[in-house]
Amino acid sequence: MSDDGVEIPHDRLPPATLRRLIEEFVSREGTDYGHGDYDMDGKVRQVMRQLERGEAAIAFDPRLQSATIVSKRR
């Protein structure tokens, strides 16, 4: 995480809140899911797996009072 953001463990969020955050993330333009077509549920499952494997994280910006999902791949 950057100095401006705080990592929030995905398992600390209520399931409904986590799902809404992931849905908002995957509905943005330019999000890449590789080859193939995915419906919303498929995209949510894919991001959830990335969070569970530690490949992605939830970053909270206290200054903006907003959260997003970021890649942890290097």
Secondary structure, DSSP 8 states (H G I E B T S, - for coil): --TT-EEE-GGGS-HHHHHHHHHHHHTSTT----SS---HHHHHHHHHHHHHHTSEEEEEETTTTEEEEEE---
